[in-house]
Structure formats: structure tokens, C-alpha cells
Amino acid sequence: MSTATSIQTSATPMGRDDLARLVAKDIAPGSFVNLGIGQPTLVSNYLTAEQDITLHTENGMLGMGPAAEGDQIDGDLINAGKIPVTELPGASYFHHADSFAIMRGGHLDICVLGAFQVSATGDLANWHTGAPGAIPAVGGAMDLATGAKDVFVMMTLLTREGASKIVDSCTYPLTGVGCVTRVYTDKAVFLTGPDGVQVRETFGCTLEELQELVPVPLKAAAAV
Amino acid sequence: MLTFVDFVQEAVSGIKDGSTVMIGGFGNAGQPFELIDALLECGATDLTVVNNNAGQGDQGLALLIKEGRVRKMICSFPRQSDSWHFDAKYKAGEIELELVPQGNLAERIRAAGAGIGGFFTPTGYGTMLAEGKETRIIDGRGQVFETPIHADVALVKALKADGKGNLVYRKTARNFGPIMAAAAKHTIVQVSDVVPTGSLDPENVVTPGIYVNTVVRVPAAAAAGKVA
């Protein structure tokens, strides 16, 4: 049994960029990866050439490079967030049905997504607040959540009001059921699955302090 | 039958009120702006439009929505920072929305072109977008039954067509083009160039000409400023 202090790896909470660096480091060399819009996009800044990661974008490309600048900008070459990007040597293009077959067919190793809430068993809510009058827009979120072998979530642990986004059961409309395998937050990295929530490491708090914030039972993950 | 026409107005002149129209493009990439402008001009209304989005800014599909020509949108991601025309129509209750997860949208279009009567997919299982749909557990996973989306017309943008209507696309502007071309009864394609038959490498043809009915050349220069 690990003690709380043994899983604390930093004295302060993680900033967005530090968290992106940590996610990048955890991606196995040679992986095929899809990075969601927003915070997950930051992960691409910290992937190294040695890792040889191939990025997939839902609008029909493998081998996506960094954001395009200046003369590189080409309206026919954009990412899922509709931002101009570049192509790397070895890139390929394909139509939308093939692109989502790549997701649904389990060919992607990891996708990294943002979230409103993640449940103790890995249910994901990240597409719709369900608020009256809100215009729903789902895009590829459900396909990614369902299709990738591993679904990593990046988010702050707490809402602005201080409520935990790791919850017993999601109150926002679901994106996918039991799909999230890992949650990276500013205060800890959580492993989620059928056996509940384990904490891999904490940032600026102990496991006991973390437990006071999160309304589901936490246990320390076995050391890897 | 394949025809080549000189003007976008002629290309869309057969589109009738009440048609279901697939429009290629993801955001502005691959969006056939000139064909949409011509559709706006020709006056067809009461349309059901299938597109990934619901128009951006003040051009293309956004204008068709603004002018009240679209009765229903079938799309995955209507809400964007510049989707103000759709947003206004939706909030006023003047447009119907069928929201479909993007991969289900693509596969439903593909299924229509491939003669598939429906399919089970794990995407959406257990969510509000599967409510009211048939479900099954297949290989231990919950799956949702989805049906094909057919269309009367597809408007597609490609890079080049040859004399047989074979198409090649450019980069991520390919997106929905190939599957929409196959799914519609009548496929209208705008291309930057029409090249002689035999000059496209058959190994590199993306959409075989059998799916294409009307081709109109819109030089890239004419589309300048509308590609980003």
C-alpha cells in the first residue's frame, strides 16, 4: 500500500503547459494520437521527434504537423479546430468516412480530450451543458471517446465554483460510457475504470487533501 | 450521364424546392462556395442541407440559412464563433436541427452511397443522441442502429476532373466530397481544372467518374479570398 506522500510528485499544482508536457511524456513512442480542440492541443508542443508520434485529425489526415505560419497557411490544410496546419513527411489524406473508421475501428492508440465531468467509472461528459437554449454541437467527440484504445482527459479538477469535475455520476449529458482511462488535472493524475478511481500522482496536495475535494473514493495506484 | 457546363448557375438550375442537398466541406475547406452562391441565386427553397457545420461568417451555406432557404440542417457541429445566421434561425425556431455525431454522419452518408440499409455503431451509445433508437449488445459493446442519409443532390468541390468525371481533391479539402458524391442521386462538382482524359493517373483517382453527373470549372483565382 502506497502512502500519500509517495505519490506526491510536485509541491505545487500543475499549470496548463506543465500538464501538457506530462501528457506528452506519457505517450508511448510510435503511437497514433488524436488531440482534441483546446487544452489537449498544447500536448503537441511537447512531443519530441524521438517519440515519432503520428497525429490524426478527424477531417482526414494522418501526419499532421505544427500550426502553419505566414506563407505556409493554406485554406485546404486545416485541423479539426479549423486552424491552418502543416503536413509532415509521410502524411496521408483520406475522406471523412475513412477518418472516422480509423477512430471507430480502434486504430488510434490515444485520444486526449477536454471534459466538463468524468465519472468514477470513466463516463465522459464534454459536449453539451444541457442548458436550456444552448445550441448543441457534438462534432467528433462521441466518436473519439468511443473509438480510441485509451482516452485521456485534460481538465482542471475543480469548476470555478469549486465543485469537483470527477463525480460519482455525470450530471451533464454523456459523450461516452466507461470510455475514459486516465484524467490529467492540475492537482492529480487519476486512473479510471470499472474498479473505480486510482490516483497515480498528486501535485501540491496529499492524497488525503485530494480526497476532501473529490466525492468518490480514491486509492493510491500501485506503483508502475 | 455526365455533362460539363460553363456556369455554376447552369449546374444548379435543376435543384427543386424541398430537395435534400449535401454540401461538402469541413469549415471552409472544400466548401463549394460558388455552387452555393448559385443555389442561393436560383431561388430553390425548403431545402434539407447535409453538411458538417451550419455555415460560417457571411458566405456560402451561412447565407443560404440567412435567406431562409434551409428548412432543416443535418450536421454534427452547428455552433461556432461565427455561426450567427444559424444561431439566430435556431433560436427563432425557424430551422430544424438533426444533430449527428460526426463519424455517424460520415458513415450514414457512406452507407447511402454503398446501398447499405443501416448499421450498428458504438458511437453515441448511452447518450441522448441515441434516445429512441434501436440498440443491441454486439461483441460485448452497446451499439446503436443508424440509417443511411440519401440526398437528391450533392454539391462538391474537387481540385481536378478529367473528361470522364474522375476526381482528385486537395489536402483536407477532400473531407466529405467522395462519400457525398456517391450518396446523392445527382452530383454536381466544381473543380479548379478540367484536364484531358488520360492525364490523371488511374491509381490516384479518388472519386471515380461514375458518381459524378455535372462538372463546372471554377478557376482557383475566382475563388481567391474564399479559401481560408
Interface residues (C-beta under 8 A of the other chain):
Chain A: T57 E58 N59 G60 M61 I73 D74 G75 D76 L77 I78 K82 P84 E87 Y93 F94 H95 H96 A97 S99 F100 A101 M103 R104 D123 H128 G133 I135 P136 A137 V138 G139 G140 A141 M142 D143 T146 G147 P173 L174 T175 G176 V177
Chain B: F26 G27 N28 A29 G30 N52 S76 F77 P78 R79 Q80 F86 D87 Y90 K91 L97 L99 V100 P101 Q102 G103 N104 L105 A106 E107 I109 R110 T121 P122 T123 G124 Y125 G126 T127 M128 L129 G142 Y169 R170 K171 T172 A173 R174 N175 F176 G177 P178 I179 V206 V227 A228
